[in-house]
Amino acid sequence: MISNSIKMVVLTVAALLFTVSSIYSYNRDLDVVGYVSSTIKAVGWASSELEMEVLKFDHALTTLAAGTKGADHVQLRFELLWSRLNTLIEGEESRPMREQPGVMAVLTALFEQLQQWEPGVYQLADNDRQTALALRQELEPYRHLVREINVDSFSGANVQQQLDIIGDIRLRSIIYLGGLLVSGALLLWLVIRENRRNRYLAYHDMLTGLPNRINFYQMMNRSLAQAERRGTMLAVHMVDLNGFKAINDSLGHDVGDRVLKVVASRLRVALNGQGHVARLGGDEFVVILPYQKQLEAQRSPERILRALSGEIRLPDGYLTPRASIGTSLYPEHGTTMAELLSHADTAMYYAKHNPRMSAQVFEPGMDERRLRSQKLAVALQLAIENDELELVYQPIFCLKSGHIESFEALLRWHSAEHGHISPLEVIAVAEHHGLAHVLNQWVLLGACRQLREWHQQGDDHLKVNVNISPEIFMSGELASTVSAILQRVGLPASALVLEITEDTSLWDTASSVDNLTALRKLGVEIALDDFGTGYSSFSHLRQLPVNKLKIDKSFVSDVTTDQRAADLVDTIIRLADSLKMEVTAEGIEFAEQRDRLAQLGCAHGQGYLLARPMPASKVAGWLQESRQQHYPPAG
């Protein structure tokens, strides 16, 4: 603020100096006009040109001494001055000027002086400051002489005859001065307005209009100082959109920009005039809110998430933004901006990779777990490159006949350094550290190769189910990736079933339909995994070209004990039948569950009751045994 005030003072002083110099120049111009108007235009022009060339030569010497221009510029001005002097001494059009008393003597003296300077001028170097200053000192008398010739020597004796001309010139000078002052005022106004605009742009995000990172840091420091002074508390909420990069990649930056604008607007509304919100960059926002009780601070993220969860209308459909929020509290989690932002970012990281929650308050020990994630990312990349991961396979049965329809490929990783890593943690690490795409390719390629091997052994009726990460699905590259892998392995597309969660496929209907349609055209089957746990509605489901539904195990576990769960499963099965979709129930652990699902018309089942996941090396023997005594159908 102080620097801007100084700038305004400087601009005001500059405007005043501009006005004073304009008035002074105006009066001086009138004096010159009074002198010049008494002689002919040719004489006035010639004398003015002489003075101008002398002044330009003097200025060239000054710039050389100051180091702003080189010796070549001085030499050029010297040659132009000499050329002008020759014209005045010898030119016929300059004869009236030479006839004036004392003019020829000055011209001759200046000509002789130029002859004496010539060797020194052409020997000047760019850094020859002393010589330039010496030449200026020698030129000083001639500056006064040519000035006298130009101004003092041409005051006409017949002044009365020039009054009308002088009056006309004076009137025009007043008009010119007025225009000059108006132009100066307009220029000053434009400078002030531009300064305000530049200040706004320097402290605000151009896309959303929210305060930017620089502005936020200032607001944060002010808020912390005020909280410390008053003894109040602050909550810092780090807000990050889930899968925003995929939106930009699949739907284009215009859609991404619209999402950011809507999110920014909704954040403003959610604050209701309290606290501050800023965009730090990309899809990352931060909110500062005062609070009185910790419960109040913990409820704020819920309010923000509700404000963001509404649909955004797009030209080709709609999109429902989802966000993850990490919260740190002042002074509980830190007293400096760096501490609070770091802890809020850490909490946001855990919220982003915890499928059961979208908001997380910082807890001690989270930093260590985040460090573990970074170490796991390095180890995971090496494990992928060295083919150290493992796929196990869990059969999916036909509940009516007891025959095996397919195997679901499940990822396993046992690290020599970190021990057994859960699949959910592996996927979370891969998605957060940019390894999701290469991990998906590794799983797809491995599962397809294994299925091809089983086909060659005679079990060519089998299919393989592969779970797909949201990253590769939303990037729009899935169809091309799957096609390339199928061609490479030599596996028919009809043998591959891709499992995609509701949340993955329903980010936006338009893009989801395009991605799924491209896969279905290849002949790949699509299963909507964990159905019933996401945000989809039946109308959304109707638009997606999927041909399989997998009922989440949370419904299966209660199907024999909770009538509402049984009714819901029944509704899902009947809905799937009407849409010509096959249904698979996950997590079957008891015979009663299997039998109840079969009674409700569920086609396929999967779970520990039927078969546990097994290494690929044991599948061949297991299949041989199952041919002889396969799993019994539901009773």
Buried (B, 14 or more C-beta within 10 A) or exposed (E): EEEEEEBEEEBEEEBEEBBEEBEEEBEEBBEBBBBBBBBEEEBBBBBBBBBBBBBBBBBBBBBBBEEEBBBEBBBBBBBBBBEBBBBBBEEEEBEEBBEBEEBBEBBEEBBEBBEEBBEEBEEBEEEBBEBBBBBBEBBEEBBEBBBBBBBEBBBBEEEEEBEEEBEEBBEEBEEEBEEBBEEBEEEBEEBBEEBEEEEEEEBBBEEBBBBBBEBBBEBBEEBBEEBEEEEBBBBBBBBBBBBBBBBBBBBEEEBBEBBBBBBBBBBBEBBEEEBBBBBBEEBBBBBBBBBEEEEEBBEBBEEBBEBBBEEBEBEEBEBBBBBBBBBBBBBBBBEEBEBBBBBBBBBBBBBBBBEEEBBBBBEEEBEEEBEEBEBBBEBBBEBBEEEBBBBBBBBBBBBBEBBBBBBBBBBBBEBEEBEEBEEEBBBBBBBBBEBBBBBBBBBBBBBBBBBBBBBEEEBEEBBBBBBBBBBBBBBBBBBEBBBEBBEEBEBBBEBBBBBBBBBBBBBBBBBBBBBBEBBBEBEBBBBBBBBBBBEBEEEBBEBBBBBBBBBBBEBBBBBBEEEEBBEBBBEBBEBBEEBEBBBBBBBBBBEBBBBBBBBBBBBBBBBEBBBEBBEBEEBEEEBEEBEEEBBEBBE
